[in-house]
Amino acid sequence: MDCPRATERLRVGIPATGEQGPTHKANQQGESTDATLVVNATEDFITLLDALKLGLTEKDVLHPYLVDVIQGVNKVTDQEFESKGKIVQWLITLNQMRASEKLNDDQLREFLFDMEQAYHGFKGTFKKG
């Protein structure tokens, strides 16, 4: 049996529910729900960035923060933005590490740079033309 989407989800480490784009329906609170999702995704980015700036390098510490970022972003938009692919690339990198492994100084610096770029790209999706 060939299941490429399932294989990819296992490789990346995100359940199908976290991989899909926005699924919320418009309702009476549509705008406030959307705003809440944006705030949550922003908080997830900031938490990850703060962890990296504090020098946290352990896979078992960083992985949950990165999963939160991906899931938060995917609840807000399915639109591609600058460095969105880097988020998934870093998740793959962390998934290939053992829980006790740590990022080296170069990896930490690159991870921080990539996530700052992704955060700016995410924020750019809300700018009106």
ROVO-504338 format. One record per residue: residue in three letters; y, x, z of N, C-alpha, C, O in turn. Coordinates in steps of 0.001 Angstrom, whole numbers, plus 524288, in hexadecimal, padded with zeros to 5 digits. Example, Ala and Ser with C-alpha at 12.3 -4.5 7.8 and 13.67 -1.06 7.14 Angstrom:
<nodes>
ALA7E9C68338681E787EE6C8300C81E787F31C8339081E787F3098379C82111SER7F7368323281BA87FBDC8356681BE48001E8326481EBE804728346181F67
</nodes>
This chain:
<nodes>
MET7FB6F8035180000800008000080000804D180380800008053A8072080322ASP8086E802637FC7D80D38805677FC0D811BF8021C7FE1B812E77FDF67FBF7CYS81444803EE802328189F80115804A581D3D804C68054981E37806B380995PRO8201C805C88010A82443809B8801588289D8086E8052C82A9D80BF3807C3ARG82A248037E8059C82E648022B8094682CA5802F180EE982FA0804DC81229ALA827CF801728100C825C68022E815588253F80804816918267A809BB81AE2THR8237080B00812C7822F0810A2813818283D8131981497828BA8167081804GLU82C3581171811AB83172813848127E8338981214817E6835FA8155181A7BARG8329980D3E819A08346780BAA81EDE831C180EE98230D8343E81061826E5LEU82CC08100E8226082A01813528262582C20818E78261782CA781B5782A34ARG82D5481AE88217A82F5A8203B82105834B2820A682392835CD8246D82656VAL837FF81CC8822A483D4781CD5824B783D4B81B5B82A7B8405281D8682D86GLY839F8817B982BFF839A0816248317883CE98117A832E283E53810CB8376DILE83E2C80E3382F0684154809928300083E13804CB82EAE83BB88049682A7EPRO83DE1800EC8322E83B167FC1D830D083DEC7F94C82C6D842907FA2F82B88ALA83B257F5F1829B983D727F319825558424D7F016826FF845F87EF93823EFTHR842617EE1C82BBF846E77EB2382D9984BB17EE9582E2A850107ECA882D9AGLY84B0B7F38A82F3C84F757F71682FBD8512E7F95282A93855787FB7482A27GLU84DEB7F8DE826A884EF97FB1E8218A852067F77681E11854C47F93181A84GLN851957F27481F0B853FC7EE9881BAC859C07EE1481CD385B8D7EF568211AGLY85CA27EC37818F7862407EB8081983863817E6EC81CF78601B7E4ED81FB7PRO8685C7E53C81CDA86A227E0FF8202F866FA7DC1181F40866137DA8281ACBTHR8654C7D99E82388862237D4E982312864A27D048825CE862917CBF282597HIS869067D1248285C86B717CCE482B3F86DD87C8F78276D86FA87CA6182334LYS86DCF7C42A828F986FF47BFF7825CA875757BEB6827B5876B57BF4282C51ALA878A87BD088240B87DE57BB588259987D667B675828F087A547B2EF827CBASN880717B65882D05880877B1C583068886127B12183274889B07B3B083096GLN886B57ADBD8364388BEE7ACEC8386888E237B1F583AAE892E17B2BD83AB6GLN88AC47B55183C8D88C7A7BA3683EED88B9C7BECA83B3988B2B7C33F83CF9GLY88B5B7BDC38362188A137C1C08324588D4B7C6A6832C388B2C7CAF6832F1GLU892747C607832FE895C37CA9D83346895177CD8D83862895127D25C83865SER8948A7CAC483CB9893DB7CD80841AF88E7E7D011841ED88DEE7D4388444ATHR88A8B7CDAF83F88885657D01A83F56885A77D51083C1D8838A7D91983DA6ASP888467D4C283795888DE7D9618345688BC27DDA68374388A357E23283716ALA88FEB7DC3B839EF892F87E00E83CE488FA97E2818412F890077E73584221THR88C787DF69843C2889137E175847DB885357E5658459F884307E97084804LEU883127E4378410F87F607E7D683E988820A7ECF483D1787FC17F12683DA4VAL886D47EC9A83B36889C97F14C839D088AE97F48183EB588A477F94583EB3VAL88C8F7F1EA842D788DA07F4A7847C4888A97F747849C1888D07FBC884B6EASN8844D7F4878499787F5A7F6C684B6987DD47FB8F8483B87C347FF8284A6FALA87E577FB3F8431287D027FFB483FBB880A68044C840D287EF4808CB840ECTHR885A280325841A28896B8073C842E088809809D98480B8883280EA28487BGLU886B0806BB84BEA88511808E6850FB8804B80C698505B87FEE81087852D1ASP87C9F80ABF84D06877E580DE384C2B8794881330849CF877358173584B71PHE87CC78132E845FB87E908181E843AD8811D81B8D847CD87FE38202F84834ILE884A18195384AD78878481C5B84EBD883DA81E94852DC8848D8230485492THR8800181B958547487C3881D7F8584D879368222B8562B8788182613858E2LEU87771821BF85144874A88262584EDE8783E82ADF84E53876B282F3D84F9ELEU87CF782A0E84C70880A582E6584BCC881DA830FB8510988222835C585160ASP8829082DD9855188838A8300C85A4E87EEB8334B85C3187FA28378085E68ALA87A328315985B51875868344385CEB8754A8398A85A248740B83D8585C87LEU8767E83986855218767483E6A8523287AC3842188540C879E5846CD85486LYS87F6083FFA85516883BB84337856EA882B08457285C5A884B58499685DBALEU87F91842B685F6487E16844B286490879CC848D1864408785984B2C86830GLY877C9849A985F88873D184DAB85ECA86E4884BE085FC686ACB84F1C8607DLEU86D64846C485FD486811844DA8607C86515845E985B71866D38446E85736THR860A88487185BE685DD084A258574685822848578571F8556A8494C85345GLU85654845C485B33850DB8444785B8784FB583F928580D852AD83BCA857F4LYS84B6883FDB8553D849E283B95851BC8495883677854B284B3D8326D852E8ASP846C68369685938845CF831B385C0E84AC882F4C85E4884AC082ABC85FCFVAL84F018323985E808540B83027860338571282E0185B8485943829BB85BCBLEU85732830F08573E85A6182F8B852B9857FF82B3984F5C85AD78280C84D22HIS852E682B1684EFD850498275484B8B851CE821A984CA18531F81EDC848F3PRO851AF81FD9851848532D81A5F85278858D38192D850EE859F9814EA84F05TYR85C5081CE6851C0861C681C1D850398624781B8A84A51865368183E84868LEU85F6881EC48477785FA981E94841C385D468198983FAC85F508174583BF4VAL85909817C4841FC856B2812C38406F85A9780E568416485B1E80AD183E29ASP85D4780E86845C68614080A84846E08658180A81842B0867468065A84109VAL8672680F27840F986B2780F8983CE98693A80CF0837E386BFA809C28358FILE8648C80E4D836478627780C2683160861F580640831BB863888037182E29GLN85FCA80467835F885F157FEC6836798644F7FBF3836DE864F67F7BA834AAGLY868057FE41839A786D2C7FBD783A1E86FF57FB8B834E9872347F78183392VAL86FD67FFC7831F9872517FFEF82CD286FCC7FBED8292F8727E7F92382657ASN86AA17FBAE82950867DE7F81A825CC868CC7F25C8271C8682F7EEFC823BDLYS86A417F13C82BF086B9C7EBD982D58870F97EA5C82B398721A7E5C182A68VAL874427EE4A82A56879967ED518288F879F27ED308229E87C647E9B182066THR877817F0FF82008878277F16981A5F873587F3C6817D1870AC7F71481A11ASP872517F1FE8131486E4D7F48580FEE870DB7F7D080BAF86E357F9F88084CGLN876037F82B80BEA879167FB398082D878408010A8092B87817802C780DA6GLU877B980403804F48776A809AC8057587CD580BBD806D4880C4809B0804F7PHE87D0A80FB780A06881FA8123E80B4F8810B8180F80BE287C97819D680C34GLU8854781AFC80C02884EA820AA80C468816F82267810CE88231820D181548SER87DAB825A480F8B87A1E8281581359876508244F815F2873CD825C9819C5LYS875C881F868140A871F481BF18165186C7581E36815E28694881DAD81975GLY86B60820BA8117F8664082322810C58651F82769814B48609782869815F7LYS86932829F3816A98687982E1881A8D8663882BED81FA48635482E9D82263ILE8678C8271D820D986577824B48259F85F888247A8253E85CC4825F8828E1VAL85DA18229C820D3857F78222F820088557C8279781FD08514282865821F6GLN8581082B4C81D3E855EE8309A81CFE85546832EF822748515D835828238FTRP8591483207825D3858A78341882B228546B8314882E3A851D1833A783180LEU853BB82C4682D3884F808298682FDB84A3F82BC382E39846C382C6C83177ILE849AE82CEC8293D844D282F548276084412834A2829FA83FC3835EB82BAETHR84838837B082A4A847E783CD182CD38461F83C44832798429983F0B83437LEU84891838AD8355384713837ED83AD284186835D883B4983EB08375A83EDDASN83FEF8326D837C283A9D8304D837F18368483488837248321C8340083901GLN837E1838AA834718342783CE183366833D5840C4837EE8308F8444A837E1MET8372E8402183BC8837318439C8404F833DF8414D844AE8331F83C8F844FEARG831ED844B28480182F58842E584CC18338584155850AF837EE8433A8506BALA8322F83DF0854468360183BF18580F8388A8405885B2983D1D83FF185C96SER835B78447285C34837C8848B985F6683B0884C9B85C4083D738501985E81GLU83B2084C0E8571A83E1284FB7853DE843EC84EA385427845A684A4A85543LYS846E9852CD8531984C9B8526E8532E84ECF8544B84DFB84C7B8578784B4BLEU853538522F84CA58562985420848218587D8596B8498185A1885A4A84DF4ASN858AF85CF8845AF85B53861EF846B4861348611F845EF862E885CE88445CASP86444865298470D869FC864AB846C786BE18631A8415686F6D85FE6840D5ASP869858655A83D4686B138640C837EF869CA85E5D836A586CF185BA183440GLN8652C85C9B8383A863A88572A83749867438536E83A30868E684F718380FLEU8687A854BB83F0386BEF851688421F87142850E183F828736984C9983F1FARG873508553A83DC08786F8551F83B3587840851E78362887BD384EE083513GLU8741D8528F833198738984FA982E34872CA849D282F44875038468B82C8BPHE86FAE8488E8333486EBE8431C834AE873E78408B8363A8751083C3483482LEU876F78432A8396D87C078411883B1B87F9D84044836638821D83C2F835E9PHE87FDA84416832F888323843A982E528816D83F0382AF6884AD83BE082950ASP87C6183E96829F787A5683A50826B587B69834FD8291F87CC98314F82659MET87ACA8348C82E4A87BA382F79830C78816D82E13830FD882CA82979830A9GLU884DD831F78318988A72830D78314388BEA82EE482BD188F0782B4482B47GLN889A98314E827C788AA782F938226B8888E82A118218C88B1E826DB81F0DALA883EC828FA82394881A0823C4822FF884E881FAF825E2885A281B57823F4TYR886D88211282A6D88A2381D7882D6988F2181C3282A63890B8817AB82A1AHIS8918F82028828278964981F3D825088950481BFE8202F898138189D81EA5GLY8908C81D0381DCD88EE7819E28195288DF28143B81AD188F61810A6817F2PHE88B828137181F5588A8C80E238215488FB380B528223489053806D682096LYS8936480DEB824C18987C80B7B825B489B3C80A418209389E1B8066A8203DGLY89A6780D7381C9889CD580CA68178A89B05807B5814C289DAE805C88113ETHR89686805A88164E8949A800DD813CF897E17FC2E815488975E7F80E812DDPHE89B437FCB28193589E6C7F84081B0D8A4087F8638191C8A7147F4D181A28LYS8A55E7FC788164E8AAB17FCE3814478AB3C7F95680F8C8A7F37F95B80C08LYS8AF507F66080F838B06F7F2DF80B2C8B2CD7F600806B48B61F7F9608078BGLY8B1077F4D3801DB8B29B7F7797FD268B83A7F8327FC9F8BA057FA697F8BF
</nodes>
